[in-house]
Amino acid sequence: MGQIIISVGREFGSGGRVIAEALAKKFEIPIYDRHLILEIAERTGLAPEEIEKYNENPKHRLFSRSVRGYSNSIEDNIAEMQFKFIEDKAASGESFVVVGRCSETKLRKYAGLVSLFILGDAGEKVKRVMDVYELSEEKARDLIDKKDRKRKRYHNYHCSGHWGDSRLYDLSINSSRLGIERTVDMLEKYIRARMSK
């Protein structure tokens, strides 16, 4: 098997992370998501909680500036460390799954990249977030809106394409239609078909 890099972008509440984890198991390859935070914490000596606070956040324009390509924004610096981490992994020939981190754009030059975007019906996402986080319907809706706005700002700040735009991905799929397990099965078939080319 040649190198395979599965990039998973996702709407909050769509089950994107669960799908990414299931695909990593199916293909017996590592997944980089929260694991990136631990790796960067080890490299920098920062506490994982400190990195988590700035993870996938766009920089605060009012309090940051760049001089000769160097930013004083911790958000920018953590994002760049994550981009470098996944780029180094890809350049080494490793196969892996990566969740978010603009990976569909940052790793576009690798022939083994399969980029996916997982979305879902609003009602299904709300139900899922209510169950997983034990929230009221109103709080679940608010959390979905907040998380997706943050992901969109982060992505659109670091990439020229727009977050969720189907033209950026090999495949965009609504996980509400088939449910999580059958969506994973369908994506596995697609990825195996791509690998056999």
C-alpha positions, 0 to 999 in steps of 0.5 A: 500500500502506498501512502494514504493521508485521510483529511477530515474536515467537519461541522460540529456535531456531524460525527466527523471526529468519530468517523475519522477515528473509525477510518484510522482503525479500519486502515490501521493508521495513526490519527492526528487530532488532539494528539497534535496538542500533546506532541506540540506541548512536548516540543515546546514545554507548554502545558497541553491546556495552554495549547488547547486554549488557542487550538484552531483559533484565528488570531486576535487581530487587535492584539497581534502583528507580524514583522518580517513574516514572524507573528507575535500571535500565539494562535498563529504560532500554534497553527504554524507548528501544527501545519509543520507537524502534519507536513513533516509526517506527510513528507516522511511518507507516513500514512495517517488520518488528520482532523481539521488543521486546514489539512485538505489545503496544506497537504494538497501536493501529496498524491495519497491525500483523500480529503473529506468534509463531513456535514449533517442535518441541523436537527441531527447535529443538535440531538448528537450534541445534546446527547454527547455534552448533556446540554439543552437544545438551546445550549446545543444550538449555541455551541454548534454555532459558536464552534462552526463560526470559530472553525470557519474563521480559522480555516478562512484565515489560513487558507485561500478557499472557504471552509466547507466549500465542496470544491476543496474536498474530494468528497463532502458527505452528510452523515445524517443520511446513512448514520455514522457506521454506514457513512464510515463503510461508504467512505472506506469503500471510496478510499480503498477504490482511490488506493487501488488506482 
